[in-house]
Amino acid sequence: MGKGFVAWFTGVPASGKSTIAALVEQKLRARGLNVENLDSDEVRRNISPNLGYTMEARDENTKRLAFLGKLLSRNGVAVLITAVSSLRKFRDRARAQVENFVEVYVTCPLEECRKRDPKGLYLRGDRGEVQDIAGVHQPYEQPLNAEVVLETDRCTADQCAEKVIGFLETIGYISQCATPKASVGEPYSAEEEEKIKKRLRDLGYI
């Protein structure tokens, strides 16, 4: 059984969380790992379909996600959680519950997120149909010390996924892959690697 962990993808709607997590899932499964990809919207639909998007409801949903992540990861599962999780206290609570926790901040300018808008959420907000979009109507607190930061307006989804994989290898949550990465190049530049090492030292990993 491998080492279980939770990689928690946070960011405003349409920043690219689910797309990147799906690619990371594929890459982890290709290595033979047990993986569960817990998408916040899917968990809502199947466990708590009547849960709304008030701050109290977001609190409850992230609490449930963290609990599921804890149960799965302690049994050796690689858990990917995608959730806006708009307040730092939501993510900090999850970190406190999970032994091996990685916060992945998926960042993208709001204007670009509006252009993407795959679910039409921002358009509905502009029409006044919804008034609870994190980062627009409700606050979104950016992570202060996320282990991985992905700028999806500057990197492709696959490059972002490779950065997540590279970080998981660096901290020993997954083993180094023997197959060279041919298509996307090195996952980190020298400058990025130094930033990662500093972040690892600050967080007590090294």
N, C-alpha and C positions, 0 to 999 in steps of 0.2 A: 504494500500500500504506500502511495506517495505521500508527500507532505501536503496537508490540506491548507488552504488559504482563502481569503476573500479579497478580490480586487473590486473596489467600489468605484464605479464610474459616475462622476457628478458633473453637472453643467446645465446651463439653461436649455429649454426645449429647442430641438433642431440643431444642437451644437455638434452632434455626431456620435453620441454615446452608444446607442444601440448598434449602429453600423460597425463601429470599431470593436465592440464587445463580441459581435458575431464573428468577426475575422479572428480575434484572439481565440475564441472558442474553437474554430476550425483548426487553428495552428496547434492548440493544446491537444485536441483529439487526435491529430495526426501523429502526435508523440505517444499516443496510447494512454493518456491521462483520463481519469474520470472527471468529467466537467459538468457543471450545472450553470446555465445562464438564466439568471432570474431577472427578467425585465419587469420593471415596476408596473407598467400598464397591464401586462399579462397577469401578474400576481393580483392586482386589483380586480380584474375581470373574473378570476377564478376563485379567489378567497373572500374578497370584500367588495362585491360589485356596487354596493350602495354607499361606499365611502367616497366622500366628496374631495374637494381640493382646498378646503379651509386650512389654516395653519395647524389646527388641531388634528384634522384628518391626515395631513402630510406627516405630522408627528407620529400618528398611529401607524401609518403605512411603513414608514422607515423603521419603526420599532419591530414590526413583523418581519420585514426583510432582514434586519440584523439578526433576529432570532433564528430564522431559517438558515442564514449564512453560518451562524455559529454551529448549529447542529450538523450541517453538512461538512463544513471544513474540519471539524474535530474528528470526523470519520474519514479523513484523507481525500476529500473531494476538493477539486479546484473550483471555486465559486466565483462567478462573475455577476455583479449586481449593477444594473443601470437604473439610476433614480436621480431626478433633479436634486432631491434632498437639500432643499434650499438654505437651511440654517446649519451653521457649523456644529451646533450642539447635537443635531441629528447624526452627523457623521462621527463626531467625537464619541457619542454613545455607542455607535457600532464598533468603533476602534477599541473601546474599553472592553467590549464583550468578546471580541475575536482575538485569538492568540496571534495569528499571522494575518495582518491586515495591511492592505496597500490602497491608498487613496489616489485615484486617477482623476485629475482635473481636466476635463475636456472643454477647452475655451475657444470661443469664436465670437467675433463682433456681432452685436445684435442685428445690425443691418444685414449681414450675411445670413444669419439664422432666419430672418424674415424672408429673404429671397428663397431659401430652401423650403421652409415651412411644409414638410411632407404631409402633415396631418391637417393642414389648414388652420392651425391653432391661432397664429398671429392674425390671420385674416378675420377669423371669428371675433378676435379681440377688438380689431379695428371697427367691426360692425356693431360692437357692444353686446355681442351674444354671450361672451364670457368676460369675467372681471377678476380672474384669479391666476393669471399667468405669472410664474416666477420670473423676476427680472424686469417685468413691466408693471403689473398691478401689485405684486407682492415682492418683498425683498429677496434677493439672492445673495448670500454671503459667500464670496470667493474663498476657497481654501487658502490658508496662510502657509502651510507646510506640506502640501501634497507631495507624495513620493514621486509621482509622474505627472508632468504637465504636457498636454497635447494641444498644439495650436492647429486646429483643423482647417483654418483658412490659409495656412502656409504649407501644410504637409498633406499627402494623400492618406486615405483611410488605411491603406496597407502599410505605409511608412509609420503611421501612428501605432498600428497593431504590433509592428516589429519592435517599436520602442518599449511597449509594455512587455513583450516577450523578453527583450534584452534586460530589462530591469529585474524581472522575475528570475532570470538566470543569474544576474549579478548578486542578488541576495540569497541565492540558493534554494528558492522555493521550487524551481524546476531545474533539471540538469541541463548542462550545456549541450546544444545540438551538434552532432558530429557533421551534419551536412552543411556546407557553406551556404550563406544567403547570397544567391546569385543576382536576384532581380532588383533589390532595393538598396544595395550597398551597405555600408556600416550603419548600424542602428543609431550610433551616437558619434558626434564630432568630438574632438579632443576637448573643446570648451564645454560641451554638454556633459562629457564624462566627468570633468572636474566639478561641475555644478552638482552632479549626482553624488559624487563621493562626499562633497561637503554636506549635502542633504542627508546622506546616510550617517555621517558622523553626528550631525545635529540630532538625528532621531535615535541614535544609539545602536545602529546596526553594525557599525565598524568603529 
